[in-house]
Each structure stands twice: as C-alpha cells, then as structure tokens.
Amino acid sequence: MAKVVVLGVTGEKGLWLVDIAAGTVTPVQVPASGDLAAAVKQRDAGGVFIKNVDFAIAVSSADTVFSGHVDG
C-alpha cells in the first residue's frame, strides 16, 4: 500500500508530498525531466493525472470536512 502521495490542487501552483506514515506535508521541487516532469506538463496544459488514488476531495477548510460536507 502507498505511504506517500503527491498532490496538486486545481488553481494552485506547485505540488505537495504527503507522507501518510510520517503525517507530514512538504512542497515538491519538480525535476526538469522524467516522468514527474511530464505529468506536471500535462497538468499545466489542463490535464489530470491520477494513479492509485481512489478518493480525493478539495474543500475550503478542514471544518468543512469534519462537518460532513464534501462539496466545499
């Protein structure tokens, strides 16, 4: 099972590395070449890249999630 997820939020620049085991979130420096760089170029062109993630929702705040709302 994956213990690390790379996330990007629509409308926000940059990517984030979420280490589930460590409970941390850190910014990702995108490499100049390679698979991650290609995925970022796809994202910059308006594409969506999803692999091995089966649930993700972007909302306005943590309070929104804890109150049971998911449409932000």
C-alpha positions as CSV (number, residue, x, y, z in Angstrom):
1,M,0.0,0.0,0.0
2,A,1.2,3.5,-0.8
3,K,2.5,5.5,2.1
4,V,3.2,8.7,0.1
5,V,1.0,10.7,-2.3
6,V,1.9,13.7,-4.5
7,L,-0.9,16.2,-4.7
8,G,-1.7,19.3,-6.7
9,V,-4.8,21.4,-6.2
10,T,-6.7,23.0,-9.1
11,G,-5.9,26.6,-9.3
12,E,-2.9,26.4,-7.0
13,K,0.7,26.3,-8.3
14,G,3.1,23.6,-7.1
15,L,2.8,20.1,-5.8
16,W,2.8,18.6,-2.3
17,L,4.3,15.4,-1.0
18,V,2.0,13.9,1.6
19,D,3.8,11.2,3.7
20,I,1.0,9.3,5.3
21,A,3.2,7.3,7.7
22,A,5.0,10.3,9.0
23,G,1.9,12.6,9.0
24,T,3.7,15.4,7.1
25,V,3.1,17.6,4.0
26,T,6.0,19.2,2.2
27,P,6.4,21.1,-1.1
28,V,7.8,19.2,-4.0
29,Q,10.6,20.5,-6.3
30,V,9.6,19.3,-9.8
31,P,12.5,17.9,-11.7
32,A,13.4,19.3,-15.1
33,S,12.9,15.9,-16.8
34,G,11.5,12.5,-16.2
35,D,8.0,11.1,-15.5
36,L,7.1,13.6,-12.8
37,A,8.1,16.5,-15.0
38,A,6.0,15.1,-17.9
39,A,3.0,14.7,-15.6
40,V,3.4,18.3,-14.4
41,K,3.5,19.5,-18.1
42,Q,0.2,17.6,-18.6
43,R,-1.3,19.3,-15.6
44,D,-0.1,22.7,-16.7
45,A,-1.9,22.1,-20.0
46,G,-5.2,21.4,-18.2
47,G,-4.9,17.6,-17.9
48,V,-5.5,15.5,-14.9
49,F,-3.1,12.7,-13.8
50,I,-4.4,10.2,-11.3
51,K,-2.7,6.9,-10.3
52,N,-3.6,4.6,-7.3
53,V,-5.8,7.2,-5.6
54,D,-9.4,6.2,-5.2
55,F,-10.7,9.2,-3.2
56,A,-9.8,12.8,-3.1
57,I,-11.8,16.0,-2.5
58,A,-10.6,19.6,-2.3
59,V,-12.7,21.7,0.1
60,S,-12.3,25.2,1.6
61,S,-11.3,24.2,5.1
62,A,-10.9,21.2,7.4
63,D,-14.0,22.3,9.3
64,T,-16.0,21.6,6.1
65,V,-14.8,18.0,6.1
66,F,-15.4,17.5,9.8
67,S,-18.9,18.8,9.5
68,G,-19.7,16.2,6.9
69,H,-19.8,18.4,3.8
70,V,-17.8,17.5,0.8
71,D,-18.9,20.0,-1.9
72,G,-16.8,22.9,-0.4
